[in-house]
Amino acid sequence: MISVITPVYNGETFIESCLKIVIEQNCSQVEHIIVDGGSQDRTVDIIKKYAAQYSHIRWLSEPDKGQSDAMNKGIEMAKGEIIAILNVDDYYEPNVLNKIEKIFTNLPEPSLLVGNCNIWDTQGNLKSVNKPSKLHITDLLLGWTFTQPPVNPSAYFYHKSLHEKIGLYSLSENYTMDIDFLLRAVQVAKVKYVDEIWGNFRYLEGTKSFQDAQNERGEERYNQLLKTYRQKLPIFLQLYMLILVRVKYFSRYPNQILPSIQQKIKSLLSGNS
């Protein structure tokens, strides 16, 4: 069974379409868990209406400590062996969940299954397609300039048992919790990438992701998270990545001087990374 978990707070604008998206997947082996943070709008009324008609919908409404906390509550409630996170304003391509269920029958446990994701702007224009084909930890830690990570959980799925190995979503990472999870997951799970569009990410004005990018705090948080994980790698991998980044930089900007790495290598070897 697939457990689709949707965290929401004051999401009356999108909650009905989110519920319909999962219903229209026509997947018999799915449950949709809505974790509401105590909404003050009509969100809960809409959830109740649909839950009364569809038995696969389960829900909880109570104050929480943010999005990570809501997702963790959903994971604890989940009965399925496959976890999917679907934010209230994002959506799947048609018939994705049946396809995912079939693929997982041949995957070892725990696995992380990743597809492509459309990114849409506020006007409904397709901005880009996220194709995160490089998912080794050293690829992801190179940073956005060289390797795009999966940008939205509507395009990846994983075994619930993965959390037994890496823990739940970090309560201290309410902005970069997805990337933090992925950086832990790829080091433990069997990772499989499929070059198909599965998810749709609405990059909308006024949302947390949009506001964070506009004030440039998002990039700062992202880079700091990558730095933290790079420092946890064995020295030989830190050296490998350091050289690789410089080589990629030089190949991309051949007219610029290759940044010196001698001092950094010396620092790494002396244990002062």
C-alpha positions, 0 to 999 in steps of 0.5 A, a space after each residue: 500500500 502507498 501512504 500519501 501524506 499531505 501536511 496542510 495549514 489554512 489550505 482551503 484554496 488547494 485542499 479539495 483539488 489535492 484530495 481529488 488528485 489522489 482519488 482520480 489516481 484510481 489506485 486501490 492500494 492507497 491511503 491519503 493521510 491529511 495532517 492539518 495543523 489546526 487550520 482556521 479557514 474551511 480546510 477541515 470542513 472540506 476534509 471532513 466532507 471528502 473523508 465521509 465519502 471516501 474510506 481511503 482518506 484519514 485525517 488529523 487536525 491539531 497544532 503542530 511544530 511545523 511542516 516537518 512535525 506534520 509529516 512525521 505525524 503522518 508517517 507514524 499513522 501510515 499503514 502502507 509500506 511505501 511513503 509519498 509526500 504530497 504538498 497541498 498545492 502540488 499534484 501527480 501526473 495521471 495514473 502515477 500511483 499504480 505505476 509506482 506500486 508496480 515498480 516497488 514490487 521489484 525493488 529491495 528494501 529500503 529503496 528511494 524511487 525518483 522521477 521527474 517533476 514539472 515546475 509551474 509558476 503563478 501564471 500556470 506557465 511551465 518554468 522547467 522540468 526537474 530531472 534529478 538523474 544524479 543521486 549519489 551523495 557526492 553528486 548532490 553535495 556538489 550543489 545546485 550549480 552542478 547537480 540539481 536535486 529532486 525539487 519536490 516530493 511529488 516526484 519521489 517515493 520510498 519505503 517507510 522502513 527507510 525512516 528506521 535507518 535514517 530517522 524522521 524529518 528534522 524538526 529544525 529544518 522546516 525549510 530544507 527538510 526535503 533536502 536534508 532527508 534526501 542527503 540522508 536517504 541516498 546514503 542508505 537506500 537503494 536509489 532508482 531514477 526513472 526518466 518520466 514526469 511524475 510530479 508537479 510543483 507549483 512555485 507560487 507567489 506567497 508560498 514559503 518556498 517562494 518567499 524564502 527564495 525571494 529574500 535569498 535565505 533559501 540559497 543560504 540555508 541550502 548551501 549551509 546544509 550542503 557544507 554541513 554534510 560535506 564536512 561529515 564525509 571521509 577525508 578522501 571524499 572531501 578531497 575528491 569533491 573539492 577537486 571535482 568542483 574546481 575541474 567542473 568550474 574550470 571547464 565551465 569558465 575556461 577564461 577564468 583562473 582555476 581557484 587555488 585548492 592547495 590551502 584547502 587540501 592542507 586544511 583537510 589533511 590536518 583535520 581542520 575542515 
